[in-house]
Structure formats: structure tokens, C-alpha cells
């Protein structure tokens, strides 16, 4: 039962983020201009986003890395930066558009100056993100978005010619450039990148593993599928009502008109409420996605519950996303005791990326505690007396030889994943070049590496190696 | 010296292009553009009718009707200004242009009335009826412009 509820919640969350202001206005315009002829393009867009989201969720669940992290890791700095700049620009524009959308709906509901509502919407967005837990945000906007099912009811109330509607699902090409523009537009409106970046990062936040693959598939198929049903319904109601009258819907308020026509004030209020939650959900999803992308690109530890102190600044600098060999080490991995001259308790790594529930479970699994303020014990063979909670704690640490001569800083670690669930560190890579080199990725004349066997001591701020 | 001349001539060309573009932006209104402008008036009238129908049936929220009427009215006004300011490419369509500006003004006025009385069913009914007439006038102008008029 709990699993069913979890899946239902995921589906609802997917609906909440799927229909944004672009989808709402563009699909309505598509119906008004081309009646049902663009229904196939809507379906194509929904399949596209569903497949992409399922793939991203699967990659996140199995590798422990969200899609943007993988892009950065696999494609390198240049393409990663391009993707970051492009997605950040799109996210900023999307957040601005969604805020404008919220303000328009509030104006329609309350009839006060629009500019006042833009400020109110921005403040409300900040408060919601700051105060509500992740699950709460999903529930509020997911359930709220369900109000838009009034559009589906309107379709049946209008009772269009179903044969004509069915023909709209068969791809057709017109010679008009406007039609081709709308084909691309409808498809692109469904495939907004923030949705997938948010979805895959959310999978990490929720602590998904291979066990969640079925949940991921159901979320992607049904969540985006139901969102797609709403988009299809918008095209149909618009095509049925607006197309014969020659109405050219250009603003968000017009989207609600067919529901007013069908069910009066109740229909209107349900439609406006649904639009408000969908647009609000999209604003939150896209602002989360922008933050996730930036943090993942720079290699910062990130997460809904990750405070600024425990982020990059508190951890001695960004975690290089180019740490390809580390792979799963950032998630529920364990350092193998006694492997490299240090014995450590089993520490799940990467606390910032896991849900609160998982972090609590992780705390319980950390084994015996010493008397030093409740910190887990770190048994070190020789003189080192510092425990590592995550591999990223190594990053940015000074590396010195036994005489104290400074050799550089750790900017990367290579490790491999063992069958028994442990991560074995093989090598530390040093670099004097700082952030610039760190972002560029491994390799180059300035790079210097040490096998982990050369590490003789870990102090609070340094790694001592045998040269 | 030669490089300076090349640079100043390039600058001159750029300025000329910018002037041409600017002039083109507020230039002549073709028959097709006039047609599209009048068609958009017809669309605004149809959309206004739907809003007014909600008011007439007491099936809407007054805040929604008021805000929608305001938005549509502003669009109609903007369309009227655009049509009135433009220079016609084909002077023989001047009558249609004048008629279109008048229709735009009429639609804007009716929507303004709806904005003032968004909760009055009688006003809603009248505005809906008059917007339908204004829409028909716009359609008639479109038919004249495209040569379909009897």
C-alpha cells in the first residue's frame, strides 16, 4: 500500500511540473489555429519527455548521479559549461515567465495591480521553497494541479466530433510555415529541460536505488502520460470552441474560457486554480533545477536540506564532477577497512544528496561512537586520527610530504567500486591550479598524483604523503 | 588613412541600414497586413463575446470578467492606433482602413463597458450582442479586402 501511495505521489508530482505556462498557452493556441491537427505533435512531445525522464531517473537510481552531473562528467568542461549556460538561461526565462503567469492568475482572481502580484508571487516562491519540505512541495503543487482535470471534463461536455479528434493523432504535414512552427513549438514546450534536471536530481534527493527502477518507470509513463492527457484535452477544448470562432488566444486568462463556458463559475475557478498550481509548480521545479545544475556543475555538495555551511564553503571547495572513476562512491558506498593503512568504520558517503530519512538510517548504520562529541570512531593504523564522512572531504586538502613541504592540493580522487559495496581509493590527484584546473578535469602538465598507499597520515587540514 | 576610410564607410553603411530598417518598421501597411489587423479585431470581438456571455449568464467571476475585458480592450485600442498610424501601400483601401479603425474603437468601447459592469447580466447581454455585430462588421471588411464581398 505504501509503495502504491509513493508511486501515486510521484505521478502527481510529475503532473504538477509538466504543464507550465508555455504548454498551457501554446497548446491552446495550437488548437485555436489548427483545430485537432497538432494532437500528434503533443503526443510526440509527451513520449519524448517521458522517455528522457525515465532514462534520467534510471541513470540517477543506478549510478547515483543526476543527469546534469553525468553530462558534465562524460562530456567534459566545454560542453558541460555550454549546457550550464543554456539551461540556466532557459531556467531563468522559465522562472520569470511562470512568475508572470502566477501574477496573471492572481490578477484574474483578485483584480488588483499585476505588478503587485509579481512581487507577491516571487516572495511566496521563496517562502515555499524555504519552509516546505520536499514532499510537501510535491504534494501541494501535484494535488493542486489535478484541478486541471476540469479540462478533460470539458472535452466530454463539449462532445466534439470524435472522428475528427482521432484523425488529429495521425501525423500530417501542412505547407504553411506557421504550422511547422507550431509543430516544433508544441514538441519543444513538452520537452523543457528543467523537468528532467529536476526529476533526476529529485531521484537522488529521495535516495533512489536500483530497487526504485519500477517506481521510476511508472512515474515517467503515468506521470507524464497523465500530463499529456491534460495537454491533449487543452488542444481539443480550444479546437472545439476557439477554432470556429476565430479566437486567437494570446494570454493565460483565455485558457480558462472553455471551462467557464462548460461549467460556469465553478469550471472557471477550477481551471484558474489548476493553472495557478501548475504554473507555481513549474516555477519551483525550474528554480530548483537551476540551483541543482549550478551546484552539480561546480561539484558542490547539494540538496534540499543541504545548508550553506555544509556546502562548498564548509567542505573545502567544490567536488570535481569530473571524478569519473569515483562513480558511485558519493552515494551509499563504504570505505573498506584496513585497505590503505587506515581502518574506518563503514560510512555511507555523500550525506547531502540523500533524503532526511536516508540520512537518519545512515546515522544508525555508522556503528560505535566514540566519546568525542558523538563523532564516529576512525581507527587509524598509525598516527592519523581523522575520519572521513565522504570522499569529498579529501578534496581541497593540502598535501604535504613528511618534512612538511607543500606539494599541492587534492582536486580529484580515483577509486573503484567493489562487489561487496565498498569503495577503494586508488589514487589522489594533486593540482596547484585551483578552481580553473579543477573545473577543466583531470590531465595536463600540472597534474601530479600519488597512489593511496603513499598516504601516511590524514590530519584535519592536510594529507601527508610519502614521496 | 585607407583603413580609416574603410572604417568610416562601414559605419556609414551600418547607419544607413539601421535607418532603412527603422523606416521600414513604421512604413507602409500592405493589403495583407491590413487584412490581418482586421482579422485580429474579429478575433478580439469573438473572445469578448465569450467573456460577455459569462457575465450575461451569471456564470463567471466578476474579477475575471473585469480583468479580461480590460486586457482585450487594451488590445483593441492598440490595434486601432496601429491601423490609424500606418500609411497605406494601396490608397484605394483607405475606406476599409477607416472602417476598421471605427470597429476597433467600437470593440474597445464595448469592452470598457463590460469592464465597468462585470456583474451586471443585462449589460453583459447587450455587450455580447453588440460585440457580435462589431465582429460581423470586421468580417465584412475582411471580405472586401480579399475581394470576396458581394
Interface residues (C-beta under 8 A of the other chain):
Chain A: X107 X108 X109 X110 X111 X241 X245 X246 X247 X248 X249 X250 X251 X253 X254 X256 X257 X260 X261 X264 X265 X268 X269 X272
Chain B: X39 X40 X42 X43 X46 X47 X49 X50 X51 X53 X54 X57 X59 X60 X61 X62 X63 X64 X66 X67 X68 X71 X75
